[in-house]
Amino acid sequence: MTTTAFITHRDCWLHEMGSFHPECPDRLAAINDRLIAAGLDLYLTFHDAPQATEEQVLRAHEPEYFKQLVDSLPEHGIRHLDPDTAMSPHTLKAALRSAGAGILATDLVMTGEIESAFCAVRPPGHHAERGKAMGFCFLNNVAIAARHALEAHGLERVAIVDFDVHHGNGTEDVFKDDPRAMMVSIFQHPFYPYSGADSKAKHMVNVPVPAGTRGEAFRQIVTDVWIPALRNHNPQMIFISAGFDAHYEDDMGSCGLVEADYVWVTEQIKELALECGHKRIVSILEGGYSLSSLARSVVAHIKSLADL
């Protein structure tokens, strides 16, 4: 039996922010190619992501903001919402598919059809605040999925694990007043988006790390800080903001993780999910811009999720 789903949609390839932008469709192509080269396609169930509905989106975003996104969509060319974040004619469609992937993954895991899922989607989401697009992100995919688990499936506690090199300021913005969702994260600091180091809420367990941080220090933080906090929260489902830009080959950041670190942290998350009595994990792609290290890291992460 396949225990892990791979969820994506061709619409996610259509979003463009201009030539030479690091958040490009080639990211998904690299993951696809590596997945097939590794033979993993034989062991996963594949699903097309639906579009998230407006109701699902509004669990994490303000109605005025969603309207602004719809109104900002250009008929042709590119429209910048900020210097880093731009919309093209297919952006909203891609963003709704990316959010919909997390929704479908949550449904599949909650019904017991699978134990875990990886959503190969773009645009990413964890910088998108309740009322603001930023950092290549428009809709907060992981927040929308986590709220779906809480509101549509009636869960009482979920956790979000974020190992992207950048702080998930958008995810924190959505959940800072909602203790049902614990967020644990590491991120390079000081670094974009220059937030997270002074979080006050006890269910926001953010650990800023200096440039040059490598796997040994990362593993120590997971062992000493993340796992005790997560164990105490006892989540009924775990979501992963899976950014792979803390890899040493990725010049978007200045950290030094390698594939083995992503495998190790995935194993820790799986063990914790089992310990909490629910082997429910939904992982959603965030950053990762060096195509080779991104593809290798994602495949290593999926192999670990799927016990391969």
Beta strands, then each sheet from edge to edge (+ up, - down):
strand 1: 4-8
strand 2: 45-48
strand 3: 79-82
strand 4: 85-87
strand 5: 116-119
strand 6: 158-162
strand 7: 181-188
strand 8: 204-209
strand 9: 238-242
strand 10: 281-285
sheet 1: 2+ 1+ 5+ 10+ 9+ 6+ 7+ 8+
sheet 2: 3+ 4-
end
